[in-house]
Amino acid sequence: MLGAHLHSNQSQTTDCVDVCIVGAGVVGLALARALASVFPDRDIVLLEQHGRVGMETSSHNSEVIHAGIYYAPGSLKALCCVQGRKLLYDYCHSMDIPFRRIGKLIVANLDEQHRLEEILARARLNGVDSLQQLDAVQIRAMEPNVQADLALWSPDTGIIDSHSYMQHLLREAQAKGVMLASHTSLEHTSVKPGSGGFDLTLQSARQTIKLQSRVLINCAGLHAAHVARTIEGLPSSHVPQIQFLKGNYLRLSGKSPFSHLIYPVPDPAHRGLGIHATLDLGGQCRFGPDIEPVNSLDLAVDSSRIPLFSREIKRYFPGLNEEKLSVDYAGIRPRLLTNDGSAADFMIQNDSTHAIPGLWQLFGIESPGLTASLALAELVAKQIKDSAIF
Ligand SMILES: Cc1cc2nc3c(=O)[nH]c(=O)nc-3n(C[C@H](O)[C@H](O)[C@H](O)COP(=O)(O)OP(=O)(O)OC[C@H]3O[C@@H](n4cnc5c(N)ncnc54)[C@H](O)[C@@H]3O)c2cc1C
């Protein structure tokens, strides 16, 4: 089997599996767990180019369990966020994964009232009925350091220990027989003619491995388009354009001035949720992420961003002491763009897209991908089951 070969010094060996999942981020892990339940007798391998799981975007995000407020009604983002949020809270409960249903305020000034109303209407269309409207007095009572005239209170928003979550997914998947091949990247794929399936070329630290798989699932996050380009037989028209949008975070030293998550009303021109305040489970407050188009995957955060952050934060937190801000970390969104340049929906490709049986590809899994992960996994697992490929 693959695992044995990975620990030998042989090269050019060939193994066969039923399912090969590329990428052990939170989506690949959730999918491995789901598929192991749906197909208990199938050989499933999960490839990860790094030494550990979840080292890319899945560990460089806000760790917020989103309610499902902002996304276009009927979109995969909306459906999978709302469904995924419920599944994730249940999973956290049942597995003892650290989380807090801490809640969030979306704060606005009087001249932004119409935008708050649009958000409320959209949330209701998405099935998020728990939002409450607050006035300035209610906001002050809840968050004395926040200055705002109006707010929406979302009690269903939470925070999670994403590392613990991913470790639980991995443990469950492995217990059900999924084989994790870390330090192993998929380099090249050719679509087998006739009976179908894929010939894969993998590279580990020590050797080149040939693998055959009946099903191939590309959930390589930031690298998904690159992986797709290395599939011989997949027309390039099925490889979408992905833009890398870096999100930088700044940390606020000392005790957090807030006890809930604080978000400004998103400015449509800025293509993001605005510089918001999040808390981690240790109570540390940080601000971000902003939006910075980048061409590389460099995660360094530049302190020159502090004045811009400060200006944005002071709109709802006038008491900010800028000297308490310092650079923290960054993550990068793999964004699919619509024709007008706005964020497109998650994209799931299968044979109805490209006519290659057994090939599933996930593109543009940016926020709320962490929240949506269990729902995305259920959706793809169901598509594979319904395809009757096994
Ligand atoms: C700044 C920021 C903030 C966010 N905040 C939130 C939030 O608060 N809440 C929320 O719900 N979502 C949030 N998200 C979104 C969420 O983090 C992502 O949607 C999610 O982590 C995507 O997971 P993934 O498994 O698709 O991708 P990744 O985590 O990127 O995993 C892909 C994996 O594939 C591996 N890989 C790539 N190519 C190969 C190859 N050829 N061979 C083998 N392995 C390969 C990579 O090493 C990587 O481990 C945020 C994202 C960003 C950038």
Ligand as a Chemical Component Dictionary entry (heavy atoms), coordinates in Angstrom:
data_LIG
# 
_chem_comp.id                   LIG 
_chem_comp.type                 NON-POLYMER 
_chem_comp.pdbx_formal_charge   0 
_chem_comp.three_letter_code    LIG 
# 
loop_
_chem_comp_atom.comp_id 
_chem_comp_atom.atom_id 
_chem_comp_atom.alt_atom_id 
_chem_comp_atom.type_symbol 
_chem_comp_atom.charge 
_chem_comp_atom.model_Cartn_x 
_chem_comp_atom.model_Cartn_y 
_chem_comp_atom.model_Cartn_z 
_chem_comp_atom.pdbx_ordinal 
LIG C1  C1  C 0 -8.039  35.856 6.031  1  
LIG C2  C2  C 0 -9.060  34.763 6.069  2  
LIG C3  C3  C 0 -10.006 34.714 7.082  3  
LIG C4  C4  C 0 -10.985 33.714 7.091  4  
LIG N1  N1  N 0 -11.850 33.639 8.142  5  
LIG C5  C5  C 0 -12.785 32.662 8.167  6  
LIG C6  C6  C 0 -13.680 32.567 9.257  7  
LIG O1  O1  O 0 -13.582 33.294 10.233 8  
LIG N2  N2  N 0 -14.659 31.631 9.194  9  
LIG C7  C7  C 0 -14.791 30.795 8.127  10 
LIG O2  O2  O 0 -15.737 30.013 8.100  11 
LIG N3  N3  N 0 -13.905 30.819 7.101  12 
LIG C8  C8  C 0 -12.897 31.721 7.118  13 
LIG N4  N4  N 0 -11.983 31.762 6.110  14 
LIG C9  C9  C 0 -12.054 30.756 5.056  15 
LIG C10 C10 C 0 -11.442 29.423 5.460  16 
LIG O3  O3  O 0 -10.237 29.606 6.162  17 
LIG C11 C11 C 0 -11.183 28.613 4.197  18 
LIG O4  O4  O 0 -12.363 28.605 3.418  19 
LIG C12 C12 C 0 -10.802 27.182 4.479  20 
LIG O5  O5  O 0 -9.733  27.123 5.385  21 
LIG C13 C13 C 0 -10.432 26.507 3.166  22 
LIG O6  O6  O 0 -10.010 25.204 3.449  23 
LIG P1  P1  P 0 -9.447  24.289 2.275  24 
LIG O7  O7  O 0 -9.277  22.948 2.858  25 
LIG O8  O8  O 0 -10.296 24.456 1.072  26 
LIG O9  O9  O 0 -8.055  24.956 1.869  27 
LIG P2  P2  P 0 -6.614  24.929 2.561  28 
LIG O10 O10 O 0 -6.684  25.116 4.016  29 
LIG O11 O11 O 0 -5.803  25.903 1.793  30 
LIG O12 O12 O 0 -6.108  23.466 2.295  31 
LIG C14 C14 C 0 -5.626  23.029 1.056  32 
LIG C15 C15 C 0 -4.516  22.055 1.329  33 
LIG O13 O13 O 0 -4.102  21.491 0.090  34 
LIG C16 C16 C 0 -2.698  21.240 0.172  35 
LIG N5  N5  N 0 -2.206  21.095 -1.190 36 
LIG C17 C17 C 0 -2.203  22.030 -2.154 37 
LIG N6  N6  N 0 -1.694  21.539 -3.317 38 
LIG C18 C18 C 0 -1.351  20.235 -3.059 39 
LIG C19 C19 C 0 -0.778  19.199 -3.855 40 
LIG N7  N7  N 0 -0.463  19.385 -5.151 41 
LIG N8  N8  N 0 -0.558  18.003 -3.268 42 
LIG C20 C20 C 0 -0.886  17.783 -1.961 43 
LIG N9  N9  N 0 -1.427  18.748 -1.167 44 
LIG C21 C21 C 0 -1.675  19.958 -1.713 45 
LIG C22 C22 C 0 -2.196  22.485 0.880  46 
LIG O14 O14 O 0 -0.919  22.289 1.437  47 
LIG C23 C23 C 0 -3.291  22.712 1.920  48 
LIG O15 O15 O 0 -2.985  22.090 3.157  49 
LIG C24 C24 C 0 -10.997 32.742 6.070  50 
LIG C25 C25 C 0 -10.023 32.775 5.064  51 
LIG C26 C26 C 0 -9.063  33.762 5.067  52 
LIG C27 C27 C 0 -8.006  33.785 4.010  53 
# 
loop_
_chem_comp_bond.comp_id 
_chem_comp_bond.atom_id_1 
_chem_comp_bond.atom_id_2 
_chem_comp_bond.value_order 
_chem_comp_bond.pdbx_ordinal 
LIG C1  C2  SING 1  
LIG C2  C3  SING 2  
LIG C2  C26 DOUB 3  
LIG C3  C4  DOUB 4  
LIG C4  N1  SING 5  
LIG C4  C24 SING 6  
LIG N1  C5  DOUB 7  
LIG C5  C6  SING 8  
LIG C5  C8  SING 9  
LIG C6  O1  DOUB 10 
LIG C6  N2  SING 11 
LIG N2  C7  SING 12 
LIG C7  O2  DOUB 13 
LIG C7  N3  SING 14 
LIG N3  C8  DOUB 15 
LIG C8  N4  SING 16 
LIG N4  C9  SING 17 
LIG N4  C24 SING 18 
LIG C9  C10 SING 19 
LIG C10 O3  SING 20 
LIG C10 C11 SING 21 
LIG C11 O4  SING 22 
LIG C11 C12 SING 23 
LIG C12 O5  SING 24 
LIG C12 C13 SING 25 
LIG C13 O6  SING 26 
LIG O6  P1  SING 27 
LIG P1  O7  DOUB 28 
LIG P1  O8  SING 29 
LIG P1  O9  SING 30 
LIG O9  P2  SING 31 
LIG P2  O10 DOUB 32 
LIG P2  O11 SING 33 
LIG P2  O12 SING 34 
LIG O12 C14 SING 35 
LIG C14 C15 SING 36 
LIG C15 O13 SING 37 
LIG C15 C23 SING 38 
LIG O13 C16 SING 39 
LIG C16 N5  SING 40 
LIG C16 C22 SING 41 
LIG N5  C17 SING 42 
LIG N5  C21 SING 43 
LIG C17 N6  DOUB 44 
LIG N6  C18 SING 45 
LIG C18 C19 SING 46 
LIG C18 C21 DOUB 47 
LIG C19 N7  SING 48 
LIG C19 N8  DOUB 49 
LIG N8  C20 SING 50 
LIG C20 N9  DOUB 51 
LIG N9  C21 SING 52 
LIG C22 O14 SING 53 
LIG C22 C23 SING 54 
LIG C23 O15 SING 55 
LIG C24 C25 DOUB 56 
LIG C25 C26 SING 57 
LIG C26 C27 SING 58 
# 
